[in-house]
Amino acid sequence: MDKQGILSSLPSVDEVLKSERGVQWQGAFPRCYVVRAIREVIEAQRKAILAGNSGETSGEVLLDRIGDRARELSEFSLRPVINATGVVIHTNLGRAVLSEETMRHVTRVACSYSNLEYDLGQGRRGKRYSHVQRLLRDITGAEDALVVNNNAAAVFVSLNTLAKGREVIVSRGELVEIGGSFRIPEVMSNSGAVLREVGTTNKTHGYDYERAIGDQTALLLKVHQSNFRISGFAETPSIESLVAIGRQRGVPVMFDLGSGCLFDLRPFGVHIEPTVQEVVKSGADLVTFSGDKLLGGPQAGVIVGKAAHIDRISRNPLLRAVRVDKLTLSAFEATLRQYLEPEKAREAIPVLRLLLQDPEEIRSRARRLSTLLKKRLDSSGAETVEIRVIRDVSQAGGGSLPEVPFDTFAVALKPRQPSGLSVKDLEGRLRRNRPPIIARIKEDWLLLDLRTLSQRDFDPLVDGVKAALAVT
Ligand SMILES: *Cc1c(COP(=O)(O)O)cnc(C)c1O
């Protein structure tokens, strides 16, 4: 057949819609996406024919493509993935995982009216922030607290309230960027505060702050270095010594803690992070931290500290622009309540549970997954991949605990030659799997880190690996 002949043999959109599969798709997917999928696939085929490279595409293959495309268009964009990276607080993968118990409370609140801004005792307008204020005071020991959308907003609104048009003194070693676009100097200038840098990259002393304090000073700011460390010949004053300087000179001190650990990890051998409670006790006037890093709650930013400062911030009109919604507040309240009994928090809060796992437990899960994979890959599958259990280290992530290595175990996969797959191909295929499986590559191996994998991930994981290794 000539090109025209082939072209005219292509079905029309209407014909496909009325065909058996067309009707099926319309039952399974929104009609608009079925129509779009048909148009796209037919159009692509028309172009291929005109370009002379349509090959021998059968009608069946075209229909399969349409079905795949309709399904793809209809899928949720934001959806669950299997985190096989071992990074517990992975910003790209949604940071903290919430517990089912927490989400049951969120559902109850969200699917009903609530007292979000209604004072049930007085029968009049109440404050949304009140729902977590007492918990935050009780847990951190701070005089007062406020919750906003994220920690960037917490820092921003605090600086805007306390230091607009005035100077904020920060060590040069703490002018950090935290992934994406949170850069201390930029947040500072956008908030209207004037950055006054002191010290050097590696060393800043108490006297550097003292010398910089003047009429224009509004605040001394300490920033957690989060995702990096300067080691060797390095020094910055402790929060205690900054507080002492601030007291003596009448300047408030704020600590952007970033992660905001409410649970003391030191008894478990994790030595670095001061808890929020300790920083509050040190006398810092304001402390800011995230809700969804080590705290293990929903995305939120917390400001705790002296009541007079919190009161000023709560009257800043900008607060409205960064206010938290009821879903966040209900998830946050449910998470915070777990901290009232720290022994329970350790088990009930997924972030803490995942970080504090016994490596031996991780090892035995790795062995189980490896055995299951070997069993479920038939003999031809087994020839295409080498499978091992290896010891490795995983990260807390989210800029938390950057230096703390967490011993872990992974199932390591290496495609063998007959498969024709590289380790990168395998990584890509798993990533495009349903559900997506996100793994990391180390040297020539693809690692499935068992720290962030549970038993219920095993079936989809094995299916995903099988599908990825299948020759196409
Ligand atoms: C993570 C982090 C932030 C930003 O917090 P978000 O909750 O992501 O907005 C700010 N400061 C520090 C020190 C951080 O570690």
The ligand as an SDF file (V2000), in Angstrom:
LIG
                    3D

 15 15  0  0  0  0  0  0  0  0999 V2000
   15.0770   22.5870   56.6630 C   0  0  0  0  0  0  0  0  0  0  0  0
   15.5280   23.8810   57.2130 C   0  0  0  0  0  0  0  0  0  0  0  0
   14.8150   25.0550   56.9280 C   0  0  0  0  0  0  0  0  0  0  0  0
   13.6090   25.0590   56.0440 C   0  0  0  0  0  0  0  0  0  0  0  0
   12.5630   24.3870   56.6580 O   0  0  0  0  0  0  0  0  0  0  0  0
   11.2670   23.9700   55.7990 P   0  0  0  0  0  0  0  0  0  0  0  0
   10.3700   23.3360   56.8040 O   0  0  0  0  0  0  0  0  0  0  0  0
   11.7410   23.0660   54.7420 O   0  0  0  0  0  0  0  0  0  0  0  0
   10.6900   25.2310   55.2500 O   0  0  0  0  0  0  0  0  0  0  0  0
   15.2790   26.2300   57.4670 C   0  0  0  0  0  0  0  0  0  0  0  0
   16.3740   26.2750   58.2440 N   0  0  0  0  0  0  0  0  0  0  0  0
   17.0840   25.1620   58.5370 C   0  0  0  0  0  0  0  0  0  0  0  0
   18.2990   25.2830   59.3910 C   0  0  0  0  0  0  0  0  0  0  0  0
   16.6830   23.9280   58.0240 C   0  0  0  0  0  0  0  0  0  0  0  0
   17.3920   22.8280   58.2910 O   0  0  0  0  0  0  0  0  0  0  0  0
  1  2  1  0
  2  3  1  0
  2 14  2  0
  3  4  1  0
  3 10  2  0
  4  5  1  0
  5  6  1  0
  6  7  2  0
  6  8  1  0
  6  9  1  0
 10 11  1  0
 11 12  2  0
 12 13  1  0
 12 14  1  0
 14 15  1  0
M  END
$$$$
